[in-house]
Amino acid sequence: MPQQTSEPQSTPTPTPTPRHTTEPQPRPTPRHTTKPHPRPTPRHTTEQAPTPFYTVTADTLVAVDFRPRRRTALPRSTPPSPYRRLFATPGARAFTLGNLIARLPMGMFSVSAVIMIAGSRGSYALAGAVTATGLAATAVVAPWTARLVDRHGQARIAVPATAFALLGELALVLCVHYGAPDWTFFGAYAATATTPNTGGMSRARWAHLFKGDPAALHTANSFEQAADELCFMLGPVFAAFLCGTFFPEAGTLVGAALMMTGVLIFAAQRSTQPPPQRRTKATKSPVRAAGMPALLVGFLATGAVFGSMEVVTIAFADAQGHKSAAGVILALQAAGSCVAGLLYGALKPGGPAERRYPLCVAAMTAMMTLPLLAASLTGSLLALAGALLIAGTATAPTMVTGMTLVQHRTPEGRLNEGMTLAVTGLLGGIACGSAAGGWVVEHVSTAAGYGVPVTAAALALAIATVSAARHAVRHPGGRPVRR
């Protein structure tokens, strides 16, 4: 029987394998693997993009998002139009409204006087002589009135000067109504010569407001020229309507009320008027300023274009048996000039006014040949109306550029006087052109009468060309020559 030993047998005990081992276990590799590309990190994040944060209060849910925002490009605002910028100036709309109300009667008084005098005395010759006397008196008195405006201010002079002129209008109404002698008509209508040039005063205000801004001043001058055309187009029509519908004196009475109201509104705008300028010995007269004499003579020739065109058109329409259509045809010419003035003001002028002025006068001369061709070749009122509509588009740019030159060449402190001298030249040219056009129509033919505005425009072109050549010699490159 075997003996048992006390020492136990040592048998190897297996060590249990832990569930979580630190030694990495190999993973099966998939057959189709691609190396992952790193995602681009946003510019405005450092490590991780923050997440929105939410919290709840007693009665409110608050949500805060800290994620970066992308800047979106704001739409660019379109620049305002030149005319919107013009009337955005404080006080500009108020004085423009008063100016338009006061300017409309300027086209009413002469027509009303002719209808009133011819209706009571049966003489168009007497009516024409009275209005011509008033025009001559205005040409003499208006520069003195403008000089007082420059020296003492627009508000102090414009209101009493307008009141005195309207007393002359009312005196004419009373003389005609109560059958006073003919010579009283001349005296009463001559008293209206103190009427201030509201268009010139308005241009002086624009020149004061936009001093050093040629583009804005160009737009303002264009608007003023378009307003002139509009008022002289609507004024005669309105006056004829009032005199024919109510009584012969209605046109003058309504015109007087409108003018006084407009001047009071205009003068009340003290913040936009140029300051009064005391005259000194060093201040030159606008007539003696460099380049002004030739410019004023050019305005005289340009006025002859307007005056002759009006008389010849009335005579041509009368010869065709449609005298009443003359007003509509002339209104088309004014409408073309009004539209052209507004479009010209919206454009940016290219080059200095000294160079643009002869080009504008050349365009006006070329356009004035269209009515001559239409009357001579066709003899049709319809063709003449279209020709005048096209020809009118050249007059506004010429007048706008000419007035700009007047502003440049007039000595400082006498701008109202310089503007009034230009208007006086136009009025004198209108009188001369009317006489010349009437003579040609009576002694030659109505169609040949349209040669008078062409001749007057060619004379204005010659004056402008010679003046521009002299200016180029004296001021090459825009600077005076040092001797």
Salt bridges, closest charged atoms under 4 A:
ASP65 OD2 - ARG67 NH2 2.79
ASP65 OD2 - ARG69 NH2 3.75
ASP182 OD1 - ARG121 NH1 2.14
ASP213 OD2 - ARG85 NH2 2.39
GLU224 OE1 - ARG103 NH2 2.36
ASP228 OD1 - ARG103 NH1 2.65
ASP228 OD2 - ARG203 NH2 2.97
GLU249 OE2 - HIS177 ND1 3.68
GLU412 OE2 - LYS211 NZ 3.56
GLU417 OE2 - ARG147 NH2 2.78
GLU417 OE1 - ARG414 NH2 2.88
